[in-house]
Amino acid sequence: MSAEMAATSIHSSYEECKETAEWLLNRSTIRPVVAIICGSGLGGLADKLEDSTTFKYEDIPRFPTSTVPGHAGKLVFGKLVGHDCVCMQGRFHLYEGYSIHMVSYPVRVFSLLGVKTLVVTNAAGGLNDSYSVGDIMIIKDHINMPGFAGQSPLCGPNDERFGLRFPCMSDAYDRELSFKLRSAAEAMGAAHFIKKGVYCMLAGPSFETIAECKLLQTLGADAVGMSTVPEVLVARHCGLRVLGLSLITNKVITDYNSEEKANHEEVLKTTQRQTKLLQDLVCGFLKV
């Protein structure tokens, strides 16, 4: 197989994405303008959608399936505070064995559904010493560690129907949307939970070593997780506006004498405590 053929084979084509989008549009009356991707334990936001239609990932043509605890694996169409929305209850990760192109496949489908704004949420470890467990960080920028190793959903042949060959990423996270989220938090009296910082993506599934955490702090990262960046890259490539939110579910360990250990159960427990706040914030954001 030639290098060009190999590159083409890892991509989902425009026609394949369109097939998935048309399958969904034919089965729902909702025409979403907002897409919400829910991270670990945060899928309850989809339960707030009115006039909803739900599809299991395994029933959707060409869609991957989620294998992570805390990810329901459902796509929900409906109305949220008057806006037509589509909500992913669970996302896909590199550590599940999916290619980076499949991890971000739903976002290309969303663009063909007519979505204009992507709200992406995740559970993340706090690298910034001023952050507390339960804080919500508005993502102002990201560090794409897999990208440093050549892992990007934009690698391979570019289809101009999706976007430009070389998309700009200095404005990846929309400042106006971030301002609206903060305004919603202030109106709710929850501004003290809101931070703003840089998210760093690692491939996972192992949690970070102490040395890695110290390195990421030196690089300027405020939170670390195992998702989000591929979805944002594709969203911006397709011209979508992006609001990114990280729920700080644990503080990373940077002391070699510490007896604490990062674990997924702690992540899910924190999301259970703060999930209502995050849901209310997203709803408030859509009202602003």
Backbone bond lengths (Angstrom), bond angles and torsions (degrees), N, CA, C in turn:
res aa  C-N    CA-C-N  psi(-1)  N-CA   C-N-CA  omega(-1)  CA-C   N-CA-C  phi
1 M - - - 1.476 - - 1.527 109.38 -
2 S 1.321 117.55 132.28 1.453 121.00 179.86 1.526 110.41 -71.05
3 A 1.346 116.42 161.89 1.463 120.45 178.86 1.522 110.70 -60.56
4 E 1.339 116.29 -38.71 1.474 119.74 179.88 1.517 111.17 -64.77
5 M 1.333 116.72 -42.02 1.460 120.31 179.00 1.514 110.89 -66.14
6 A 1.337 116.83 -38.99 1.461 120.25 179.31 1.515 110.60 -62.83
7 A 1.347 115.60 -41.77 1.467 119.60 179.61 1.517 111.00 -64.77
8 T 1.336 115.97 -40.19 1.463 120.05 -179.07 1.523 110.79 -66.15
9 S 1.318 117.50 -36.44 1.461 121.03 -173.62 1.521 113.04 -68.96
10 I 1.349 117.11 -23.74 1.459 119.01 -178.53 1.519 111.36 -84.63
11 H 1.310 117.11 -12.11 1.458 121.80 -178.54 1.533 111.17 -87.57
12 S 1.315 114.66 148.52 1.456 120.22 164.96 1.526 106.30 -92.78
13 S 1.300 116.89 124.03 1.458 120.49 -174.30 1.524 111.48 -74.37
14 Y 1.311 115.08 165.57 1.463 121.73 175.59 1.524 109.81 -56.93
15 E 1.320 115.87 -41.59 1.471 120.22 -178.33 1.529 111.68 -65.48
16 E 1.330 117.01 -38.07 1.467 120.15 178.45 1.520 110.94 -67.33
17 C 1.332 117.16 -43.59 1.464 120.62 177.02 1.524 111.20 -62.61
18 K 1.321 115.52 -39.46 1.469 120.35 179.33 1.530 110.96 -65.34
19 E 1.328 115.95 -36.75 1.463 119.68 177.64 1.527 110.91 -61.37
20 T 1.324 116.41 -44.26 1.467 120.24 177.90 1.516 110.97 -64.34
21 A 1.328 116.91 -44.12 1.467 120.91 -178.95 1.525 111.29 -62.42
22 E 1.316 117.08 -43.78 1.465 120.10 -179.26 1.528 111.36 -67.08
23 W 1.330 116.78 -35.89 1.471 120.43 176.47 1.527 109.86 -59.49
24 L 1.317 116.70 -43.05 1.469 121.40 -179.39 1.530 111.31 -70.32
25 L 1.322 117.11 -43.67 1.464 120.87 -178.78 1.523 111.66 -64.30
26 N 1.314 116.31 -31.60 1.460 120.11 178.52 1.524 112.81 -73.03
27 R 1.324 117.38 -11.47 1.466 121.59 -175.32 1.526 113.04 -118.40
28 S 1.317 117.39 7.71 1.457 121.47 177.92 1.519 109.39 -144.77
29 T 1.321 116.28 143.23 1.466 121.04 176.76 1.527 111.00 -87.15
30 I 1.332 116.74 -11.29 1.464 121.42 179.30 1.526 109.91 -75.40
31 R 1.328 116.07 135.78 1.461 122.01 175.68 1.531 107.23 -117.46
32 P 1.321 116.33 88.07 1.469 120.19 -167.95 1.524 113.66 -67.20
33 V 1.333 115.14 138.08 1.461 121.69 171.91 1.529 110.19 -110.04
34 V 1.338 115.99 -13.81 1.462 122.11 177.63 1.519 108.50 -125.12
35 A 1.331 116.68 132.72 1.459 122.54 173.28 1.515 108.37 -115.97
36 I 1.334 116.55 138.53 1.460 122.00 -179.81 1.520 108.40 -124.76
37 I 1.325 116.82 124.54 1.460 121.69 176.45 1.526 107.71 -104.39
38 C 1.327 115.64 120.67 1.466 121.32 -175.76 1.522 110.57 -97.92
39 G 1.318 116.36 127.41 1.450 121.84 177.73 1.512 112.57 -81.28
40 S 1.330 116.28 -168.04 1.468 122.67 -175.97 1.525 111.88 -53.32
41 G 1.330 115.98 121.47 1.456 121.84 175.60 1.508 115.16 75.15
42 L 1.327 119.08 2.62 1.458 121.85 -173.78 1.525 112.94 -105.46
43 G 1.325 116.71 9.41 1.455 120.78 -175.62 1.519 114.66 -68.96
44 G 1.334 117.66 -9.19 1.462 120.75 179.85 1.508 113.40 -62.18
45 L 1.328 116.86 -17.78 1.463 120.01 178.66 1.524 110.82 -60.13
46 A 1.322 116.10 -33.17 1.468 120.04 -179.94 1.519 111.71 -64.61
47 D 1.335 117.33 -25.25 1.463 120.91 179.57 1.523 112.26 -68.70
48 K 1.326 116.77 -15.72 1.465 121.03 178.94 1.529 112.77 -83.61
49 L 1.326 116.92 -10.10 1.459 119.94 -179.24 1.524 110.92 -70.23
50 E 1.310 115.96 134.52 1.467 121.72 177.49 1.526 109.95 -97.52
51 D 1.346 114.58 157.16 1.478 120.68 -178.62 1.528 110.52 50.96
52 S 1.315 115.62 45.21 1.461 120.68 -169.38 1.527 113.78 -86.15
53 T 1.317 114.39 151.68 1.458 123.95 171.22 1.523 106.77 -128.28
54 T 1.344 116.16 130.09 1.462 120.77 -174.07 1.519 110.79 -116.27
55 F 1.328 115.07 136.99 1.459 121.78 176.69 1.521 109.23 -124.39
56 K 1.314 117.31 131.21 1.457 120.43 172.50 1.528 108.24 -73.39
57 Y 1.322 115.96 141.11 1.458 119.36 -178.27 1.529 112.13 -54.61
58 E 1.342 115.55 -39.32 1.468 118.72 -176.03 1.524 113.04 -67.72
59 D 1.341 116.75 -15.98 1.467 120.20 179.70 1.529 112.74 -91.17
60 I 1.328 117.23 -11.31 1.461 121.46 -176.00 1.525 109.44 -89.60
61 P 1.318 118.28 126.35 1.463 120.43 -179.73 1.527 112.51 -54.39
62 R 1.326 115.86 129.60 1.468 125.09 174.42 1.517 113.79 69.61
63 F 1.327 119.08 2.11 1.455 121.12 -178.86 1.524 109.76 -80.31
64 P 1.343 117.93 140.64 1.462 119.93 171.67 1.531 109.88 -70.65
65 T 1.330 117.53 174.41 1.464 121.85 175.06 1.523 108.85 -122.59
66 S 1.333 115.79 146.78 1.460 121.02 -177.05 1.520 110.20 -88.15
67 T 1.341 116.02 140.09 1.466 121.07 -177.85 1.521 113.00 -121.24
68 V 1.345 117.98 7.58 1.456 121.53 -171.86 1.528 111.20 -98.05
69 P 1.356 119.04 134.40 1.460 121.30 174.36 1.532 110.59 -56.15
70 G 1.331 115.90 136.48 1.465 119.86 -177.07 1.510 113.36 92.37
71 H 1.342 117.07 -0.79 1.466 122.02 178.32 1.528 107.87 -118.80
72 A 1.339 116.27 111.57 1.466 120.84 -173.38 1.519 112.89 -70.35
73 G 1.328 117.39 -28.05 1.466 119.99 179.84 1.513 113.04 76.79
74 K 1.341 116.56 46.06 1.454 121.29 -179.90 1.527 110.39 -136.64
75 L 1.316 115.37 146.32 1.461 123.02 174.87 1.519 107.35 -109.77
76 V 1.333 116.54 122.96 1.461 121.28 -173.90 1.521 110.37 -119.69
77 F 1.334 115.86 124.82 1.459 122.54 174.16 1.527 108.43 -100.56
78 G 1.328 117.32 141.50 1.454 119.85 177.46 1.516 111.53 174.59
79 K 1.328 115.84 -171.51 1.460 121.85 179.94 1.522 109.78 -107.74
80 L 1.332 115.65 133.11 1.459 121.83 176.94 1.511 107.53 -125.44
81 V 1.332 116.06 116.04 1.466 124.32 -174.29 1.527 111.47 41.93
82 G 1.337 115.32 46.72 1.456 121.47 173.87 1.513 115.60 87.80
83 H 1.334 117.76 -5.13 1.460 121.06 -179.34 1.530 110.35 -101.60
84 D 1.328 116.71 135.95 1.462 120.35 173.41 1.526 108.49 -71.97
85 C 1.333 115.69 123.00 1.460 120.96 -173.44 1.522 111.36 -132.21
86 V 1.336 114.87 158.03 1.452 121.91 166.89 1.525 106.31 -127.76
87 C 1.319 116.03 135.55 1.459 121.41 -172.39 1.526 110.48 -127.65
88 M 1.317 116.53 127.06 1.456 121.69 175.08 1.526 109.26 -90.82
89 Q 1.328 116.04 117.43 1.465 120.45 173.02 1.531 107.91 -89.91
90 G 1.312 114.32 83.01 1.458 119.91 -175.22 1.507 111.26 107.15
91 R 1.327 115.31 143.43 1.463 122.45 -178.49 1.515 109.27 -122.14
92 F 1.343 115.18 -172.09 1.460 121.95 -179.36 1.523 109.70 -119.44
93 H 1.321 115.69 150.02 1.460 121.18 -173.95 1.526 110.92 -131.36
94 L 1.320 115.50 155.32 1.457 120.58 174.75 1.524 111.13 -59.81
95 Y 1.342 116.55 -38.74 1.465 119.39 -174.99 1.528 113.41 -69.37
96 E 1.338 116.93 -12.08 1.464 119.33 174.63 1.526 111.37 -78.75
97 G 1.302 116.17 -7.99 1.460 120.82 -179.80 1.516 114.04 101.69
98 Y 1.324 116.83 1.65 1.460 120.09 178.63 1.527 110.42 -79.58
99 S 1.311 116.01 149.14 1.452 119.67 172.33 1.525 108.66 -69.68
100 I 1.307 115.88 160.38 1.462 119.27 -179.50 1.526 110.98 -66.19
101 H 1.330 116.89 -22.72 1.467 120.49 176.89 1.530 110.79 -72.75
102 M 1.330 117.49 -37.33 1.461 120.11 178.35 1.528 111.37 -74.28
103 V 1.337 116.74 -32.91 1.464 120.63 177.54 1.528 110.46 -57.08
104 S 1.323 115.77 -37.56 1.467 120.80 -175.59 1.525 113.04 -101.20
105 Y 1.332 117.22 3.95 1.472 121.65 -177.98 1.534 112.80 -53.40
106 P 1.358 118.74 -45.20 1.470 118.49 -177.84 1.523 114.01 -57.53
107 V 1.322 117.43 -31.45 1.466 119.32 -176.79 1.527 110.57 -69.13
108 R 1.322 116.99 -37.31 1.465 119.23 175.20 1.533 109.97 -63.36
109 V 1.332 115.67 -39.77 1.466 119.92 176.95 1.524 110.05 -62.38
110 F 1.335 116.78 -43.08 1.465 120.26 179.45 1.524 111.08 -57.95
111 S 1.329 116.52 -41.67 1.467 119.03 -179.13 1.521 110.68 -62.03
112 L 1.330 116.93 -34.97 1.466 120.67 179.19 1.529 111.91 -79.89
113 L 1.326 117.99 -16.13 1.462 121.51 172.59 1.525 111.30 -76.44
114 G 1.331 116.90 -16.96 1.456 121.30 -177.73 1.510 114.24 106.33
115 V 1.332 117.31 8.52 1.461 121.49 179.69 1.526 110.00 -64.79
116 K 1.339 116.25 139.75 1.456 122.09 179.44 1.533 112.10 -114.58
117 T 1.335 116.27 -24.47 1.466 121.02 -176.58 1.522 109.62 -130.23
118 L 1.331 116.46 132.27 1.460 122.23 176.69 1.524 108.96 -112.19
119 V 1.332 115.88 124.60 1.465 122.05 171.33 1.517 106.64 -105.92
120 V 1.322 116.40 116.97 1.454 120.57 -176.42 1.524 109.12 -117.18
121 T 1.326 116.11 127.47 1.458 120.99 -178.90 1.517 109.80 -119.79
122 N 1.329 115.34 154.39 1.457 120.18 176.37 1.517 111.15 -153.36
123 A 1.310 114.86 163.67 1.463 122.23 169.13 1.517 106.86 -96.83
124 A 1.336 117.03 132.50 1.463 120.13 -173.93 1.519 110.90 -139.79
125 G 1.326 114.34 155.98 1.459 120.68 173.94 1.514 110.29 -87.72
126 G 1.327 116.63 138.28 1.456 120.78 -178.61 1.513 112.26 -82.81
127 L 1.326 116.66 118.91 1.460 122.74 175.91 1.520 111.51 -94.10
128 N 1.319 115.96 -29.56 1.466 122.13 -179.36 1.529 109.25 -74.86
129 D 1.328 116.90 124.11 1.463 120.87 -176.23 1.522 113.05 -62.95
130 S 1.343 117.51 -20.32 1.467 120.36 -178.99 1.525 112.40 -84.15
131 Y 1.337 116.93 -7.55 1.460 120.39 -179.12 1.519 110.20 -83.41
132 S 1.334 115.38 147.95 1.459 121.98 175.13 1.517 109.50 -116.64
133 V 1.318 116.47 153.53 1.459 120.28 174.45 1.520 108.78 -59.68
134 G 1.319 116.99 130.18 1.461 121.75 -177.44 1.510 113.70 102.12
135 D 1.339 117.20 -12.39 1.467 120.18 174.98 1.529 109.83 -67.72
136 I 1.317 115.46 155.84 1.462 121.50 176.03 1.522 107.98 -118.36
137 M 1.314 115.59 119.73 1.460 121.01 -177.86 1.522 110.51 -98.89
138 I 1.333 115.54 122.18 1.459 120.59 169.28 1.531 106.64 -74.77
139 I 1.318 116.74 122.75 1.459 119.45 -178.55 1.530 109.26 -76.89
140 K 1.332 115.63 120.46 1.468 119.38 177.46 1.521 111.76 -98.80
141 D 1.340 116.11 -18.26 1.457 120.43 -179.23 1.521 107.59 -168.00
142 H 1.323 116.79 170.28 1.465 118.72 177.99 1.528 111.27 -140.19
143 I 1.332 114.36 161.08 1.463 123.37 171.16 1.514 106.34 -116.95
144 N 1.321 115.69 120.46 1.459 121.70 -172.96 1.534 109.38 -100.22
145 M 1.322 117.08 84.55 1.458 120.43 -177.98 1.536 112.95 -60.81
146 P 1.350 120.12 -45.22 1.466 118.42 175.94 1.531 112.01 -59.03
147 G 1.320 116.08 -32.45 1.460 119.85 178.86 1.518 112.15 -63.44
148 F 1.355 116.84 -31.37 1.461 119.84 177.42 1.528 110.83 -62.49
149 A 1.326 115.95 -24.73 1.467 121.01 -179.38 1.529 111.80 -99.89
150 G 1.329 116.18 13.53 1.462 119.92 176.39 1.510 114.82 87.51
151 Q 1.350 117.63 10.10 1.461 121.40 179.06 1.522 108.95 -92.46
152 S 1.309 117.11 99.18 1.468 121.64 177.64 1.518 109.19 -139.88
153 P 1.337 117.61 138.55 1.465 120.09 176.81 1.519 112.96 -68.71
154 L 1.327 116.58 -7.76 1.462 120.60 179.60 1.526 112.04 -96.66
155 C 1.348 117.09 -1.72 1.461 119.71 176.74 1.532 110.13 -70.02
156 G 1.300 115.92 150.62 1.459 120.66 -178.94 1.514 111.02 101.19
157 P 1.327 117.21 -176.65 1.467 120.56 -179.96 1.525 111.27 -58.08
158 N 1.327 116.92 140.73 1.455 121.37 179.80 1.523 110.98 -99.57
159 D 1.340 115.87 132.05 1.461 121.25 175.54 1.521 107.99 -101.07
160 E 1.311 117.05 112.37 1.463 122.34 -176.43 1.525 112.71 -60.57
161 R 1.336 117.11 -17.86 1.465 119.52 178.00 1.527 110.98 -68.57
162 F 1.332 117.05 -23.83 1.462 120.80 174.26 1.520 110.94 -86.48
163 G 1.338 116.96 -48.13 1.455 119.46 -176.81 1.515 112.41 176.29
164 L 1.331 114.80 -176.43 1.456 122.24 -176.23 1.523 111.41 -71.33
165 R 1.315 116.00 154.63 1.457 121.96 177.67 1.529 111.76 -59.48
166 F 1.338 117.14 -41.66 1.463 121.70 -175.18 1.532 110.18 -122.10
167 P 1.320 118.47 79.73 1.466 120.42 -178.29 1.525 112.11 -71.65
168 C 1.320 115.33 145.26 1.468 122.02 177.23 1.528 109.54 -75.45
169 M 1.339 117.37 139.29 1.459 121.16 178.55 1.528 113.04 -121.62
170 S 1.332 117.46 4.66 1.468 118.74 178.16 1.527 111.44 -69.67
171 D 1.329 116.35 -17.50 1.472 121.17 177.85 1.529 110.25 -120.21
172 A 1.332 116.46 35.51 1.470 120.42 -174.82 1.522 112.17 -58.46
173 Y 1.335 116.73 -38.94 1.471 121.22 -177.03 1.528 108.61 -107.04
174 D 1.307 115.51 119.77 1.458 122.75 -169.40 1.528 111.58 -68.33
175 R 1.309 117.28 121.80 1.469 121.49 -176.22 1.523 112.03 -68.19
176 E 1.321 116.55 -38.15 1.473 119.23 179.59 1.524 110.69 -64.32
177 L 1.347 117.56 -40.83 1.451 120.80 178.34 1.531 111.03 -65.83
178 S 1.328 116.66 -37.38 1.461 120.79 177.21 1.528 110.62 -63.28
179 F 1.334 115.89 -41.14 1.464 120.87 178.41 1.526 110.68 -62.77
180 K 1.336 116.48 -40.66 1.464 120.22 179.15 1.525 111.13 -64.86
181 L 1.318 117.44 -38.34 1.463 120.70 178.69 1.520 110.46 -64.69
182 R 1.319 116.49 -43.66 1.462 119.86 178.70 1.530 110.83 -64.74
183 S 1.326 117.35 -38.61 1.465 120.84 177.34 1.520 111.11 -62.38
184 A 1.338 116.25 -39.81 1.460 120.73 177.27 1.523 110.48 -63.77
185 A 1.327 117.01 -40.54 1.463 120.82 178.98 1.521 111.25 -64.35
186 E 1.325 116.64 -41.00 1.462 120.48 178.73 1.523 110.93 -64.29
187 A 1.334 116.92 -40.59 1.460 121.00 179.39 1.519 111.45 -65.01
188 M 1.338 117.02 -28.98 1.469 122.17 179.47 1.518 112.62 -87.55
189 G 1.329 117.24 -6.28 1.457 120.36 -175.28 1.516 112.77 73.23
190 A 1.323 116.05 26.94 1.466 120.63 -176.63 1.523 112.15 -117.21
191 A 1.336 117.54 18.34 1.458 120.79 -175.70 1.526 112.13 -62.02
192 H 1.354 116.98 -26.73 1.466 120.04 -177.73 1.528 112.28 -68.01
193 F 1.335 117.03 -16.63 1.467 120.91 176.96 1.529 112.38 -85.85
194 I 1.334 117.21 -12.04 1.462 121.06 -170.10 1.529 111.55 -92.54
195 K 1.308 115.19 128.36 1.461 123.38 172.98 1.529 107.74 -120.66
196 K 1.311 115.44 171.53 1.459 119.98 175.52 1.514 107.67 -140.86
197 G 1.339 116.93 126.77 1.445 117.32 -174.99 1.519 114.23 -166.04
198 V 1.328 114.08 -168.70 1.459 122.99 -175.34 1.522 109.91 -102.08
199 Y 1.322 115.76 129.46 1.462 122.90 178.94 1.519 109.29 -99.92
200 C 1.324 116.38 135.28 1.453 121.07 176.98 1.523 109.51 -115.05
201 M 1.321 116.36 131.49 1.463 121.18 177.43 1.527 110.70 -100.92
202 L 1.342 114.87 128.64 1.455 122.71 167.42 1.524 107.43 -113.27
203 A 1.313 116.93 162.62 1.464 119.87 -174.41 1.524 113.11 -76.97
204 G 1.361 118.73 -28.24 1.455 120.21 -176.66 1.523 110.98 70.84
205 P 1.364 118.39 -167.91 1.460 126.97 0.97 1.525 114.68 -84.03
206 S 1.329 118.32 -5.25 1.462 119.05 178.93 1.523 109.42 -71.28
207 F 1.346 115.35 146.37 1.455 118.62 171.78 1.530 108.96 -72.10
208 E 1.306 116.04 166.39 1.459 121.81 -169.95 1.538 111.71 -73.56
209 T 1.316 116.05 148.65 1.457 120.18 171.04 1.523 108.81 -76.59
210 I 1.324 115.89 165.53 1.459 120.11 177.89 1.526 110.54 -61.91
211 A 1.325 116.10 -42.91 1.468 119.84 179.78 1.525 111.29 -62.29
212 E 1.336 116.78 -39.24 1.463 120.33 178.35 1.521 111.16 -64.93
213 C 1.324 116.86 -40.75 1.464 120.42 179.08 1.527 110.97 -62.90
214 K 1.325 116.36 -42.29 1.458 120.19 178.62 1.530 110.56 -63.70
215 L 1.326 116.86 -39.26 1.461 120.77 177.61 1.518 110.81 -63.26
216 L 1.340 116.72 -45.94 1.469 120.49 -177.80 1.523 110.64 -63.75
217 Q 1.327 117.78 -37.32 1.456 120.39 175.98 1.524 110.71 -62.22
218 T 1.338 116.23 -41.31 1.465 120.99 178.66 1.521 111.13 -63.14
219 L 1.336 116.61 -34.82 1.456 121.56 179.97 1.530 112.45 -74.40
220 G 1.340 117.54 -12.18 1.458 120.39 178.30 1.508 115.41 100.42
221 A 1.333 117.31 13.21 1.462 120.34 178.32 1.522 110.55 -80.21
222 D 1.323 116.24 140.84 1.462 122.16 178.84 1.526 112.43 -103.15
223 A 1.330 116.95 -22.35 1.464 121.86 -179.75 1.519 108.12 -150.19
224 V 1.345 115.74 153.87 1.459 119.76 -177.13 1.522 109.64 -134.98
225 G 1.332 115.41 141.37 1.457 120.79 178.81 1.516 110.38 -154.92
226 M 1.342 115.46 -169.83 1.460 120.92 -171.99 1.530 112.06 -123.50
227 S 1.329 117.25 27.95 1.473 119.50 -174.17 1.520 110.39 -155.19
228 T 1.322 114.99 -163.64 1.473 125.71 164.94 1.535 114.48 78.98
229 V 1.322 117.88 -51.26 1.460 120.15 -172.64 1.534 113.12 -59.66
230 P 1.346 120.21 -46.12 1.470 118.40 178.39 1.528 112.45 -58.56
231 E 1.333 116.30 -38.44 1.467 120.76 179.90 1.524 110.64 -65.43
232 V 1.327 116.38 -39.75 1.464 120.64 -179.93 1.531 110.60 -68.41
233 L 1.325 117.01 -41.06 1.468 120.09 178.39 1.529 111.23 -58.39
234 V 1.322 116.10 -45.35 1.463 120.09 -179.47 1.526 110.70 -69.66
235 A 1.332 116.84 -38.84 1.460 119.94 178.73 1.526 111.10 -59.77
236 R 1.318 116.15 -46.02 1.462 118.99 -179.87 1.525 111.27 -68.88
237 H 1.335 116.84 -35.93 1.460 120.83 176.14 1.526 110.48 -59.14
238 C 1.339 115.59 -36.15 1.470 121.00 -178.87 1.527 112.84 -87.99
239 G 1.330 117.81 -0.28 1.460 120.81 176.54 1.515 115.14 87.43
240 L 1.344 117.76 14.49 1.465 120.69 178.73 1.528 110.42 -82.01
241 R 1.311 116.14 146.55 1.464 121.50 170.79 1.533 107.94 -81.20
242 V 1.336 116.86 146.92 1.461 120.06 -173.02 1.522 111.30 -129.11
243 L 1.344 114.72 132.40 1.459 122.47 166.55 1.522 107.10 -117.28
244 G 1.332 117.19 122.84 1.459 121.41 -179.52 1.521 111.28 -113.51
245 L 1.335 116.49 134.37 1.463 122.12 -178.78 1.523 110.18 -132.04
246 S 1.326 116.33 129.47 1.461 121.79 176.26 1.529 109.27 -113.69
247 L 1.322 116.52 123.48 1.456 121.01 171.92 1.523 106.97 -86.59
248 I 1.326 117.51 120.23 1.464 121.59 -178.94 1.532 107.90 -78.66
249 T 1.313 115.45 105.36 1.467 120.65 -172.87 1.522 112.84 -97.53
250 N 1.318 117.19 -15.37 1.467 120.72 179.27 1.523 108.60 -161.38
251 K 1.298 116.53 156.15 1.461 121.63 173.59 1.522 107.84 -94.05
252 V 1.318 117.01 132.68 1.462 119.78 179.88 1.522 109.74 -67.20
253 I 1.306 115.80 156.71 1.458 121.67 -177.16 1.523 109.31 -97.49
254 T 1.321 116.20 121.82 1.462 120.97 -178.64 1.527 111.78 -123.57
255 D 1.318 117.03 6.25 1.466 121.94 -179.07 1.525 109.17 -112.23
256 Y 1.321 116.58 120.69 1.459 120.29 -178.45 1.529 112.70 -67.10
257 N 1.324 117.30 -16.27 1.462 120.77 178.60 1.522 112.78 -91.66
258 S 1.332 116.85 -2.53 1.460 120.86 -178.33 1.530 111.03 -71.12
259 E 1.333 115.89 143.40 1.463 121.91 176.30 1.527 111.41 -97.41
260 E 1.344 116.89 -2.00 1.462 120.90 -178.93 1.525 110.36 -73.88
261 K 1.337 114.65 151.66 1.458 120.51 177.71 1.524 109.34 -136.84
262 A 1.323 116.38 131.91 1.465 120.74 176.93 1.520 109.25 -70.26
263 N 1.344 115.96 140.43 1.464 119.57 178.45 1.527 109.75 -154.27
264 H 1.331 115.77 155.61 1.464 121.19 -174.99 1.525 111.73 -69.18
265 E 1.338 118.22 -28.89 1.467 121.05 179.08 1.525 110.64 -62.67
266 E 1.335 116.54 -39.49 1.458 120.51 177.12 1.520 110.63 -63.24
267 V 1.315 116.17 -39.77 1.462 120.68 178.02 1.524 110.54 -58.89
268 L 1.337 116.36 -48.26 1.462 120.21 -177.36 1.526 111.97 -67.45
269 K 1.336 117.61 -35.09 1.468 120.37 178.72 1.524 111.07 -64.73
270 T 1.326 116.54 -41.39 1.460 119.46 178.84 1.522 111.23 -66.17
271 T 1.320 117.02 -40.97 1.467 119.08 179.33 1.518 110.87 -64.07
272 Q 1.315 117.50 -35.09 1.466 119.96 177.71 1.517 110.99 -62.61
273 R 1.347 117.02 -36.81 1.464 120.53 -179.60 1.523 112.00 -72.76
274 Q 1.332 117.08 -37.21 1.457 120.37 -171.61 1.526 114.11 -106.59
275 T 1.332 116.95 0.69 1.460 118.66 -174.33 1.523 112.82 -62.43
276 K 1.348 117.62 -36.09 1.465 119.52 179.83 1.528 110.68 -64.39
277 L 1.333 116.69 -40.19 1.456 119.61 178.95 1.521 110.48 -62.33
278 L 1.311 117.06 -44.90 1.456 120.08 -179.61 1.529 111.14 -64.04
279 Q 1.331 116.36 -41.24 1.461 120.32 177.45 1.527 110.86 -61.20
280 D 1.333 116.37 -45.39 1.460 120.50 -179.76 1.530 111.32 -64.11
281 L 1.329 115.99 -36.10 1.461 119.91 179.08 1.523 111.24 -64.80
282 V 1.329 116.42 -44.02 1.467 119.63 179.79 1.528 110.22 -64.16
283 C 1.325 116.13 -42.04 1.477 119.52 177.37 1.526 110.42 -63.21
284 G 1.336 116.38 -43.67 1.462 120.01 178.66 1.518 112.03 -63.14
285 F 1.333 115.77 -38.28 1.458 121.46 177.89 1.524 110.80 -60.25
286 L 1.338 117.22 -42.41 1.457 120.61 -179.17 1.522 112.06 -69.94
287 K 1.326 117.63 -20.48 1.463 121.26 178.60 1.530 112.40 -81.74
288 V 1.334 116.30 -25.48 1.474 120.42 -174.53 1.524 110.87 -67.55
